[in-house]
Amino acid sequence: MAALFGSRVRRLRTAAGLTQAELGARTHVVGTRITQVERCSGARPTQELARALDEVLGADELLIDLWPYVHREAFPDWSRRFMEYSARAVGMRQYAAHVVPGLLQTEDYARALLRVYPEHEDEAKLQQRLTARMERQRQFAAGGRTELWVVLDEAVLLRPVGGQAVMRAQLRRLVEAVREGRLTLQVLPFEQGEHGSLGGSLTLLTMPDATEVAYKEGSEYGFLLEEPPEVRRHTLIYDRLRATALPPDMSLEAIRSTLEGKYRGASVPSRAARRRLAQEQLQQSGRRRLRGGGGRVARRGPRA
């Protein structure tokens, strides 16, 4: 689909009498970006670029209609059908066993995860997947109709993907998403022990007609479950996870505590250290008042 998209852009550009540099200038990208699109190399075109190309070249929304298929092509085969469902879903419930779900990842966190796979040693391929992931986030946020509920395994908070700075930004992103009302978040602590989804992550999607599908995913696999008995079984597993996870308020506090304890950075004191410092300052202030500032005490007159 990316090759078809590129050939259509090249044909329309030639018919319009434009060079790649001229088309790039009119769509606010460099000419080499147009070359990449036409040759199907580098990152896939974003939705904004597809829309700009369609408008400048007078494609009558042909490029806009092709773009979703180009976008999905950037993902593995086993995830594309799930993405088709998730684009139409009105409710999404997720259990994340190992990493922050893709819809909530910062760009640096996503890049660190994608870089570990051998197929992404090529920088162009890594950037292609990263662009596609960030574009999916933008689409999800722009839709604004899907209710998102996520249960994070405690392991997700403690695994320092990308290092300290990346994790600080990622956990802050989660806190902001909760504050903005875009997300209901729970943390499943280690102390809860075994559960029905230890093998991998789980997503449940509620469709506009109230039907549901389930999606199981690991690092190298993913499969969609559509049969009602299987969906009901995984819905029960998820409900049990939600029941044993920390409540949303306590989960938010757990994320903040992890931020302050594990990822606070060398220059930022912990909460306990700040409390000790405040107590020391209060004690010093009290001693100063006792030494010098208490004012005179009136003398008693002689007893009669």
C-alpha positions in Angstrom: 0.0 0.0 0.0 2.9 2.4 0.7 4.3 1.7 -2.8 0.8 2.3 -4.3 0.5 5.6 -2.4 4.0 6.6 -3.6 3.3 5.9 -7.2 0.0 7.9 -7.0 1.9 10.9 -5.6 4.5 10.6 -8.3 1.9 10.4 -11.1 -0.1 13.3 -9.7 3.0 15.4 -9.1 4.2 14.8 -12.7 0.8 15.7 -14.1 0.9 18.9 -12.1 4.3 19.8 -13.5 5.9 20.1 -10.1 9.4 19.0 -9.0 9.9 17.1 -5.7 11.4 20.2 -4.2 8.4 22.4 -5.3 5.9 19.9 -4.0 7.9 19.7 -0.7 7.8 23.5 -0.4 4.0 23.6 -0.9 3.4 20.9 1.6 5.9 22.3 4.1 8.4 19.4 4.0 11.8 19.1 2.4 12.1 17.7 -1.1 13.9 14.6 0.0 10.8 13.7 2.1 8.7 13.7 -1.1 11.4 11.4 -2.6 11.0 9.0 0.3 7.2 8.9 -0.1 7.4 8.3 -3.8 10.1 5.6 -3.5 8.4 4.0 -0.4 11.6 4.5 1.7 12.0 5.9 5.2 9.1 6.6 7.5 5.5 6.3 6.3 3.8 9.6 5.5 1.8 11.1 8.4 -1.9 11.8 8.1 -1.1 15.6 7.9 1.3 15.1 5.0 -1.2 12.9 3.2 -3.9 15.5 3.6 -1.5 18.3 2.4 -0.5 16.2 -0.7 -4.1 15.5 -1.5 -5.0 19.2 -1.4 -2.0 20.5 -3.3 -2.2 17.8 -6.0 -6.0 18.0 -6.3 -6.4 14.3 -5.7 -10.0 14.6 -4.7 -9.3 12.7 -1.3 -7.7 9.7 -3.1 -4.6 10.0 -1.0 -6.6 10.6 2.2 -8.5 7.4 1.5 -5.3 5.4 0.9 -3.5 6.7 4.0 -5.2 4.4 6.7 -4.0 1.3 4.8 -0.5 2.7 4.5 -0.5 3.5 8.2 -1.6 0.0 9.2 1.1 -1.5 7.0 3.7 -0.2 9.3 2.6 -2.6 12.0 3.1 -6.5 12.1 0.4 -8.5 10.4 -0.9 -9.9 13.7 -1.8 -6.5 15.1 -3.5 -4.9 12.1 -6.9 -6.4 12.6 -6.8 -5.4 16.2 -6.1 -1.9 15.1 -9.1 -1.9 12.8 -11.3 -2.9 15.7 -9.7 -0.4 18.1 -10.3 2.5 15.7 -14.0 1.8 16.0 -14.2 0.9 19.7 -16.1 3.0 22.2 -14.4 1.4 25.2 -10.9 -0.1 25.8 -9.8 -2.0 28.9 -6.1 -3.0 29.0 -3.9 -5.0 31.3 -0.2 -4.2 30.7 2.1 -6.9 31.9 5.5 -5.6 31.0 5.5 -2.1 29.5 3.3 1.0 29.3 0.7 0.5 26.5 1.5 2.1 23.2 -1.3 4.6 23.4 0.3 6.1 26.5 4.0 5.9 25.7 6.2 9.0 25.3 8.2 9.1 22.2 11.5 8.5 24.0 10.0 5.5 25.8 8.6 4.0 22.6 12.0 4.6 20.8 13.8 2.7 23.6 11.5 -0.2 23.3 11.5 -0.4 19.5 15.3 -0.2 19.4 15.9 -3.5 21.1 14.4 -5.5 18.1 17.0 -6.6 15.5 14.7 -5.5 12.6 14.9 -2.0 13.9 18.7 -1.7 13.8 18.1 0.2 10.6 17.3 3.7 11.7 14.8 4.3 8.9 12.7 1.3 9.9 12.8 2.3 13.5 11.7 5.8 12.7 8.9 4.3 10.5 7.5 2.3 13.4 7.9 5.1 15.8 6.1 7.6 13.6 3.3 5.1 13.1 2.9 4.6 16.9 2.9 8.4 17.6 0.3 8.9 14.8 -1.9 6.2 16.3 -1.8 8.1 19.6 -2.8 11.3 17.8 -5.7 9.6 16.1 -6.9 8.1 19.4 -6.7 11.5 21.2 -8.5 13.3 18.3 -11.3 10.7 18.3 -12.1 11.6 22.0 -14.9 9.0 22.2 -13.1 5.9 23.6 -13.1 5.3 27.3 -9.7 4.0 28.4 -9.2 1.9 31.5 -5.7 0.5 32.2 -4.3 -1.9 34.8 -0.5 -1.7 35.0 1.5 -4.5 36.5 3.9 -3.1 39.1 6.7 -4.4 36.9 5.9 -1.7 34.4 6.7 1.0 36.9 10.0 -0.6 38.1 11.5 -1.6 34.7 13.7 1.4 33.8 13.0 1.5 30.0 15.4 4.0 28.4 17.0 5.0 31.7 16.1 7.3 34.6 15.2 10.5 32.6 13.0 8.6 30.1 11.1 6.8 32.9 10.6 10.1 34.8 9.0 11.6 31.8 6.9 8.5 31.1 5.5 8.3 34.6 4.7 12.0 34.6 2.9 11.4 31.3 0.7 8.8 33.1 -0.1 11.2 35.9 -1.0 14.0 33.5 -3.3 11.6 31.5 -5.2 10.7 34.7 -5.5 14.3 35.8 -6.8 15.3 32.3 -9.6 12.7 32.7 -8.4 10.7 29.6 -7.6 7.6 31.6 -8.6 5.5 34.6 -5.5 3.8 35.9 -4.9 1.1 38.4 -1.7 -0.6 39.5 -1.5 -4.3 40.3 1.1 -4.8 43.0 3.4 -7.8 43.1 2.0 -8.9 46.4 -1.2 -10.0 44.7 0.7 -13.0 43.3 -0.5 -15.2 40.5 -3.4 -14.3 38.2 -5.1 -15.3 34.9 -3.1 -13.1 32.6 0.5 -13.8 33.7 1.4 -14.9 30.2 1.1 -11.5 28.6 -1.0 -8.3 28.1 -4.7 -8.3 27.5 -7.0 -5.8 25.8 -10.8 -5.8 25.7 -12.6 -3.7 23.2 -16.2 -2.6 23.3 -17.7 -1.9 19.9 -20.6 0.6 19.1 -23.1 -2.3 19.0 -22.0 -3.3 22.5 -20.3 -6.5 21.3 -16.8 -7.2 22.6 -13.5 -8.7 21.3 -10.4 -9.7 23.3 -6.8 -9.4 22.2 -3.8 -11.2 23.8 -0.3 -10.0 23.1 3.3 -10.8 23.9 6.5 -9.4 22.5 6.5 -11.6 19.4 2.8 -12.6 19.0 -0.7 -11.4 19.1 -4.1 -12.9 18.5 -7.7 -11.7 18.4 -10.5 -13.6 20.2 -14.0 -13.0 18.8 -16.0 -16.0 19.9 -18.3 -15.0 22.8 -17.3 -17.8 25.2 -13.6 -16.9 24.8 -14.4 -13.2 25.2 -16.4 -13.8 28.3 -13.6 -15.9 29.8 -11.1 -13.0 29.3 -13.6 -10.4 30.5 -13.8 -12.4 33.8 -10.0 -12.5 34.0 -9.8 -8.7 33.5 -12.6 -8.1 36.1 -10.6 -10.1 38.6 -7.5 -8.1 37.9 -9.3 -4.9 38.4 -10.8 -6.1 41.6 -7.4 -7.0 43.1 -5.5 -3.9 41.8 -5.1 -0.8 43.9 -7.9 1.7 43.6 -7.3 4.6 41.2 -6.4 7.1 43.9 -3.9 4.8 45.6 -2.5 3.8 42.2 -1.8 7.4 41.4 0.0 7.7 44.7 2.0 4.6 43.9 3.2 6.1 40.7 4.1 9.4 42.4 6.0 7.4 45.1 7.9 5.5 42.4 8.8 8.7 40.8 10.1 10.2 44.0 11.8 7.1 45.2 13.3 5.3 42.2 13.4 7.9 39.4 13.7 11.2 41.2 17.1 12.1 39.8 20.3 12.9 41.8 19.4 16.6 42.3 15.9 16.0 43.6 15.6 15.0 47.3 13.2 12.2 48.2 9.9 12.9 50.1 11.5 11.6 53.3 14.5 13.8 52.9 12.4 16.8 52.3 10.4 16.0 55.4 13.6 15.7 57.5 14.9 19.0 56.1 11.6 20.7 57.0 11.7 19.3 60.5 15.3 20.5 61.0 14.4 24.0 59.8 11.5 24.2 62.2 13.7 23.0 65.1 16.4 25.6 64.2 13.8 28.3 63.9 12.4 27.4 67.4 15.9 27.5 69.0 16.6 30.9 67.5 13.3 32.2 69.0 14.2 30.8 72.4 17.7 32.3 72.4 17.0 35.8 71.4 13.6 36.9 70.6 11.2 36.1 73.4 10.9 39.6 74.8 11.3 40.7 78.4 9.6 38.9 81.2 8.0 41.3 83.7 9.6 41.2 87.2 7.4 40.4 90.1 7.3 43.0 92.9 8.5 42.1 96.4 6.2 40.0 98.5 4.2 41.8 101.1 
